[in-house]
Amino acid sequence: MTHSRKPAPQLVCGRWQRLVRWIFWLLLLLVIGVTLSPAAYLPPQAFSLWDKAQHALAFAALGMLGALAYPHRVGLLAASLLVFGGAIELAQAATGWRSGDWADWLADAVGLVAGLALAALSRCVVARSLADRSAP
C-alpha cells in the first residue's frame, strides 16, 4: 500500500513568490558586493563575534528567502549557497585587499542551517494551521 503524503504548503505564491525571488537575488548580489569590496570601504575588524554573526545573519536570510522562493529545490539551494560561501572566501583571498577565512564559511553554514530551519518551521506552522481549519 502506498501512502501518499501531501506536500508542504507553499508560504508564498504568485506575485509574492516572484517578489521573494527578486529579494533573494538582490540580497545575493548585495552579499557579493559587500564581501568583495575593498576593506577600506568597510569598518576595520579582526576576528570578532560580530563579524561571524554578520555572516550567519546574511546566510540565514539567504536560506530563508531561498527556501520560500524555491520551495521544491531546497536541497539544491542549500548546496549552492554552501558552495557560494566557500567561493566568496576563495575570491576574497584572491583579491589582495581582503582575506578569506574558513571560520567565515563555517559561520555562513551555521546561518544557512538556521535560515532553512526557520523556513521549515514556518511551513509546519502553516500546515498545522490549515489542518486545524479543515478539521470538523
C-alpha positions in Angstrom: 0.0 0.0 0.0 1.4 3.3 -1.0 1.0 6.2 1.4 0.6 9.5 -0.4 1.8 12.4 1.6 0.5 15.9 0.8 3.4 18.3 0.0 4.0 21.0 2.5 2.1 24.2 1.6 3.9 27.0 -0.1 4.1 30.0 2.1 4.2 32.5 -0.7 2.5 32.1 -4.1 2.1 34.0 -7.3 3.2 37.6 -7.2 4.5 37.3 -3.7 6.7 34.4 -4.7 8.1 36.5 -7.6 8.8 39.3 -5.2 10.6 37.0 -2.7 12.7 35.6 -5.6 13.7 39.2 -6.6 14.6 40.0 -3.0 16.6 36.7 -2.7 18.7 37.5 -5.8 19.1 41.2 -4.8 20.4 40.1 -1.4 22.7 37.6 -3.1 24.2 40.4 -5.2 24.5 42.7 -2.1 26.4 39.9 -0.3 28.8 39.6 -3.3 29.3 43.4 -3.4 29.9 43.8 0.3 32.1 40.8 0.7 34.3 41.6 -2.3 34.6 45.3 -1.8 38.0 46.7 -0.6 38.3 46.6 3.2 39.0 50.4 3.1 35.3 50.9 2.5 34.3 48.7 5.4 34.8 49.2 9.2 38.0 47.5 10.4 37.5 44.1 12.1 39.7 41.4 13.3 38.3 38.1 14.4 35.2 39.1 16.2 31.9 37.5 17.2 30.1 40.4 15.4 31.9 39.5 12.1 30.8 35.9 12.4 27.3 37.0 13.3 27.1 39.1 10.2 28.0 36.1 8.1 25.5 33.9 9.9 22.7 36.5 9.6 23.3 37.1 5.8 23.2 33.4 5.1 20.2 32.8 7.4 18.4 35.4 5.3 19.5 33.9 2.1 18.5 30.4 3.3 15.1 31.5 4.5 14.3 33.6 1.4 15.7 31.0 -0.9 13.6 28.3 0.7 10.5 30.5 0.4 11.3 31.4 -3.2 12.2 27.9 -4.4 10.4 25.5 -2.0 10.8 22.5 -4.3 14.6 22.9 -4.6 15.7 23.4 -1.0 18.5 20.7 -1.3 20.0 22.3 -4.4 19.6 25.7 -2.8 21.5 24.6 0.4 24.3 23.0 -1.6 24.6 26.0 -3.9 24.7 28.5 -1.0 27.4 26.4 0.7 29.5 26.5 -2.4 28.7 30.2 -2.8 30.0 30.9 0.7 33.2 28.9 0.0 33.7 30.7 -3.3 33.4 34.1 -1.6 36.2 33.1 0.8 38.4 32.0 -2.1 37.6 35.1 -4.0 38.4 37.3 -1.0 41.8 35.5 -0.7 42.5 36.2 -4.4 41.6 39.9 -4.3 44.7 41.1 -2.5 42.6 43.6 -0.4 40.5 41.1 1.5 41.4 37.8 3.2 39.5 34.6 3.0 38.7 32.9 6.3 37.2 29.4 6.7 35.7 30.4 10.0 33.6 32.8 8.0 32.5 29.9 5.8 31.6 28.0 8.9 29.5 30.9 10.1 27.8 31.0 6.7 26.9 27.3 7.0 25.5 27.8 10.5 23.4 30.7 9.3 22.2 28.8 6.3 21.1 25.9 8.5 19.3 28.3 10.8 17.5 30.0 7.8 16.4 26.7 6.3 15.2 25.6 9.7 13.1 28.8 10.1 11.6 28.2 6.7 10.8 24.6 7.5 9.3 25.6 10.9 7.2 28.2 9.1 5.9 25.6 6.7 4.9 23.3 9.6 3.1 26.1 11.4 1.1 26.9 8.2 0.4 23.3 7.6 -0.9 22.8 11.1 -3.0 25.9 10.9 -4.5 24.8 7.6 -5.2 21.3 9.1 -6.9 22.9 12.1 -9.1 25.0 9.9 -10.2 22.0 7.8 -10.9 19.7 10.8 -14.6 19.3 11.6 
